[in-house]
Amino acid sequence: MPTRLSVARTREALLELKKATDRCRECPLGARATQAVCGEGRVRSAIMVVGEQPGDKEDVQGRPFVGPAGKLLDRALDELGWTREELYVTNAVKHFKYELRGKRRMHKTPAQREAEACHHWLQDEIDLVRPPALVALGATAARVLLGRQVAVTKERGRWHGDPSGRPVLVTLHPSALLRGDPRQRDEAWQAWLKDLGIALPRKAKD
């Protein structure tokens, strides 16, 4: 296991990692994206939250979870009494995969080979931040972290062990709630909060 760095040195190493990821052309996604989007947050966080890939807004701003899915995540954290700054938030794939529809860049799910090509960048983040536990948002993140296919709807809301033994909680990506049936939105929201609450127990607000 890598030697634990100081907080300041870890932040420096994460900045260097971002520069290296920007240059990555191990799969076609890097050449089309505006920039790589690496993680951000507390470098000694007890939880690392891992999503799928950057979206359009993330690609432009260079920050994870700043679009509609990110706003939903922030709302959930607020209801549980947490803030984004207390966590480390990142994605399994570091470049935005999309298809053009007119002038709009529409999200396209990364292929397994693209996620595999990006895996070492995520592993570098994990090695630097060294979170005791992780939350996998959606099937891509769960597959990358657990090293196997994951049926999210069947395996959500439970801890699973990654290949190193680190606990990983599996749940839906917030974008799944945004795409879901509006008539079931409240029920889906409460179920998602329950999942997240396993990793992030509800804290009393001041």
N, C-alpha and C positions, 0 to 999 in steps of 0.2 A: 504494500500500500504506500502511495506517495507520502513524503513528509509533509506535515501540516504547515502551511505558510502563515505568516502574520496576516492580519486583515488588510493592511496596506499593500503588502506584496501580492496577496491574492487579487486585489483590485487591479494592480498593474498587470498581472498575468492574464486576467480576463480581458483587459484592453488589448493586449498583444494577441490573444486568441481571436478577438473580433477582427483585427487587421488580417490575420492569417485566413480566417473564414471568408472574408471579403474577396480574397484572391482565389478561392477554391473553384476549380473547374473539373472536379472529379465526376460530375454528372452535368447534364446540359442546363440545369436550372440556374447556376451561377451566372452564366453568360446573358441570360434574359432579365434577371432581376435587377432592381435599382441598386441594392446593397444586401449584404448579409444582415440578418436580424438575430443577434445573440441575446442571452438572457440579461436580466437586471434584477436588482433587489438586494436583500440582506445577504452578505457572503457567509454569515454564520447562522443562517436560518435553519430551523428544525425541519422545515418542509421545502422541497423543491416541487413546483407545479410545472408539469410538462404538457404542452399542447401539441398540435399537429405541425403547423407551419405558419409563417407570416401570411397575413392577408394583404389586400391592396394598401390600406392605411399604414400597416406595419412596415411594408416594403418602402413606402415613401418616407416615413418618419424615422425608420431604423430602430424602432422600439417594439417589444412584444405586447400583444393584447391591448392595443389602443383603439381598435375598431368596435363594432357592435358586440362581438363576443366578449371582448375585454370589458366593456361597460357592464355586461351581464355578470361577469366574474367579479367585478368590483362591487356590484350590488349584493351578490351572495356573501362576499367577505364582510361587507358592512353589516348584514343581518346576523352574521355569526360573531361579530365583534372584532374582526381582524382588519388590518389594512394591507394594501399591496406591499408597503415598505417593510413589513415584517417577514415577507416570504421572498424566495427567489423564483422568478417566473421565466420560463423559456419555452422553446419548441423543439421537437425531435428533428425537424428539417429546417434548415436555416435560410433558405431562399424561397421566394414566392413562386409557386407554380400556378399558371393561369392560362386561360384561352381567351382570345379576343372575341367579343361580340359587339360589333360596331367599334366604338371607341372605349368600351368598358372592358376592364380586365376581370374576368370571372374566375373565381377559385376553382382549381382542379386538384383532386386528391393525388398526392405523390405516389408514384409507383414504388413497389417494394425495393427495387434496385436503387432508387434515388434515396429512400430512407436509409438503406444499408450503407450507401456511400457517405451519408452525413453522420452516421452513428458515432464515429470517432470524435467528431466535434462536440456532440452532446456528452460523450464519455469524458472528454477533457473538462467540460464544465462541472460534471459531477465530481471528478477527482479534485478539482480546485475548491469547490464550495463544500463538498463532503457533507451533504445533508443526511441526517439519520433516517429519513423516510422521503418517499416521493409520491406525488399524485399524478396519475396518468389520465389525461383528458382525451378520451376517444380511442378508437381502435389503432390508429397509426402509432400514437405515443405508447399505448399498452404493448403493442407487438414489439416495438423497438426496445422498450425497457425490460420486458419479460423474456424476449427471445423466442416467442412463439405466437401463433395466431390466437387472438383473444375474442371471444364472443362477449362484447361489452354488456349487452342487455342481460346476459345470464351471470356474468362474473362481477358486475358492478357492486359497489358498496361493501367490498371485502378486501382484506389485505392478502397480497400474494408476494412471494419472494422472488427477487430478481436473481440472475445467475450467481451473484456474490452473496446472496442472502439478505440484501437490504429490502425492507418492506415497501411494497408499492400498492397504493390504493387505486383501484380502477373505477372510473365513472364516465359519464357522457361528457363530450366536448360541449361547451355552451352553445355553439352554433347549432347543435342538434335540437336544442330547445327553441331556438329562433325559427327553425324550419318546421317544427312540430305543429300538430293540429291545434289551432287557437282554442278550441273547446276543451282541450285537455291541458292547457298551458299551466293553470294553477296547480293541478295535481303533479305535473311533470316538474314544476319548480320546487315543490315541497319535497319530492323524492330526491331531487338533485341536492338540495340543501342537506337532507338527511345523510346522503353519501359523503358530502364534503365535511359534514360535522363529525364524521368518524376520525378523519385526519386532523381537523381543525375544530376541536370542541368549542361550543358556544361560550364566549366570554361576556361577562357583564360589561355594559358600556358605562362610561363615566356620566 
